[in-house]
Amino acid sequence: MAKFTSPPLDGLKRRINRHREQVSARRDQQGHFIRETYCLTREEARQKAREWFDAFPKAAYWTEVESWRPLEGDRIEFTMRRLPTAD
């Protein structure tokens, strides 16, 4: 009796990654997001993110913390993203 083995998923993984890159590129081309990267202490990072959300409300500017990572010494590196205008 033959044993069932699942097919390799490399092709599917490549297609999914390509699709995600295309969607991301389309969003950037349509919206031309403004990004700024900061490296601050944890408390300063919270304050800076709050400033962005207060100045550029999420509903109108699609403001978000795009990425973040903790660093040594309780510091955070993060990137804020928003649309240039609220259409």
Secondary structure, 3 states (H helix, E strand, C coil): CCCCCCCCCHHHHHHHHHHHHHHHHHHHHHHCCEEEEEEEEHHHHHHHHHHHHHHCCHHHHCCEEEEEEEECCCEEEEEEEECCCCC
